[in-house]
Amino acid sequence: MIKVIAACVIGVALAGGSAMVVTNIATESTATAEPVNETLYNYGDR
């Protein structure tokens, strides 16, 4: 029974740690992105 509880605790710790790492990577990549100042669709601009 102790092995099951230990496995659950380790699994929760790994899931939380990986979620924090992914969140930090995602926020850093969006923070450096520059906004686009052009129109999305250029109809009739041929």
C-alpha positions as CSV (number, residue, x, y, z in Angstrom):
1,M,0.0,0.0,0.0
2,I,2.9,2.3,0.8
3,K,4.3,1.7,-2.7
4,V,1.0,2.8,-4.3
5,I,0.9,6.0,-2.2
6,A,4.5,6.8,-3.0
7,A,3.9,6.2,-6.7
8,C,0.9,8.6,-6.6
9,V,2.9,11.3,-4.8
10,I,5.8,11.0,-7.3
11,G,3.3,11.1,-10.2
12,V,1.7,14.3,-8.9
13,A,5.1,15.9,-8.4
14,L,6.2,15.0,-11.9
15,A,2.9,16.2,-13.4
16,G,3.1,19.5,-11.5
17,G,6.7,20.1,-12.4
18,S,6.2,19.4,-16.1
19,A,3.2,21.6,-16.2
20,M,5.2,24.5,-14.7
21,V,8.0,24.0,-17.2
22,V,5.7,23.9,-20.2
23,T,3.9,27.0,-18.9
24,N,7.1,28.9,-18.4
25,I,8.3,28.0,-21.9
26,A,5.0,29.0,-23.4
27,T,4.9,32.4,-21.7
28,E,8.5,33.2,-22.7
29,S,7.8,32.4,-26.3
30,T,4.7,34.6,-26.4
31,A,6.4,37.4,-24.5
32,T,9.0,37.9,-27.2
33,A,6.5,37.8,-30.1
34,E,5.9,41.0,-31.9
35,P,2.4,42.1,-32.9
36,V,1.6,42.3,-36.6
37,N,0.5,45.8,-37.7
38,E,-0.8,44.7,-41.1
39,T,-4.4,43.8,-42.0
40,L,-5.2,40.1,-41.9
41,Y,-6.9,40.1,-45.3
42,N,-6.0,42.3,-48.2
43,Y,-8.9,42.0,-50.5
44,G,-8.5,43.5,-53.9
45,D,-4.8,44.3,-53.4
46,R,-3.4,42.5,-56.5
